[in-house]
């Protein structure tokens, strides 16, 4: 079968289961892209504001080949993130995610249940991504540094350096070893997300995988070790990331945590009605904790599939003797036990055709992202909303295709009437407030005063 470019692109698109002339010396196209379409006065204001703004993207995945030949950190490459693009866009910093999850499509004999080898591979991916980050800081000390505290992030911004905030997504590679949280915190991790696709031994996911014999809410939210992890993360001064958790798991974190929660890359369910997105109740729980919802520029979470694509998906299902989707929005979620039981060849044929159909879907735009930000601000207030891209894992919308185009997001917000003070909150001020609160709640001595990757 033809392998998709991004596992997440497949996962969110499959029943899957599968599944923006200003600035001296710079032309409009250089900063904003020729089709941005914003009035010149808005472009000028956005350009000037971005030069002053501390802007922070709360979720970018580090590709496993980042830093290798053709993917150098200090060259303007084909990827969505590098130091050249970050400088051109005046992005102050980002949460670079140490993420581990084994490749699922690795041949006809691939197991349909996680094995010890899967855990080893996921841990290997974590280590590779950590070494990539450490290598970037070592090789380009005049361009980039790690922010271990909010003060570090502000200092690096003032020095004109890109600030790396280390986050981790998915408890799966940690197995049942709670002490690994201490180890990763000592190495600089400052935000931890329990869940990805598929349940793990700590928490239920919003997207269980029938392929791994998952079922919705198999743990009833958090397992005992997951509940212990909430306390341990509070004590360590690490932000708890509730993106991708099941509703029950998120509710339990809200009950157990003494610090604000963050959804590092999520969207409101009012945009697309899928469990991966946050309901109004979940938005309110995050607000009530003092936390922040970082609205993500991920097309499948911002706009439902168009009718022609939905029709093609159901026609495909009919050809494979699958019942019509009871809710077409569910085409964005895994969940078909029938497909989970198919032989590898049949699954490959179906997945390949499905992905080809999804490739025809028009790309979501900055307007769609702006609509989701507006909705979230109306529901929980300007002090509880931020921005994320999810670059390198399927994120990006028309106008914000990579980190060089963050100014377009600022221009979109200006056209919607947001003040410069409010835009500063959305672009990092709110996240920094939460981070400070979380670290102030840590046990004394939990965070080393100096660290070297």
Buried (B, 14 or more C-beta within 10 A) or exposed (E): BEEBEBBBBBBBBBBBBBBBBBBEEEEBEEBBBEEBBBEEEBBBBBBBBBEEBBBBBBBBBBBBEBBEEEBBBBEBBEBBBBBBBBBBBBBBBBBBBBBBBBEBBEEEEBEEEBEEEBBEBBBBBBEBBBBBBBBBBEEBEEBBBBBBBBEBBBBBBEEEBBBBBBBBBBBBBBBEEBEBBBEBBEBBBBBBBBBBBBBBBBBBBBBBBBBBBBEBBBBEBBBEBBBBBBEBBBBBBBBBBBBBBBBBBBBBBBEBBEBBBBBBBBBBBBBBBBBBBBBBEBBBBBBEBBBBBBBBBBBBBBBBBEEEBBEBBBEBBEEBEBEEBEEBBBBBBBBBEEBBEBEBEEBBEBBBBBBEBBEEBEEBBBBBBBBBBBBBBEBBEBBBBBBBBBBBBBBBBBBBBBBBBBBBBBBBBBBBEBEBEBBBBBBBBBBBBBBEBBBEBBEEEBBEEEBEB
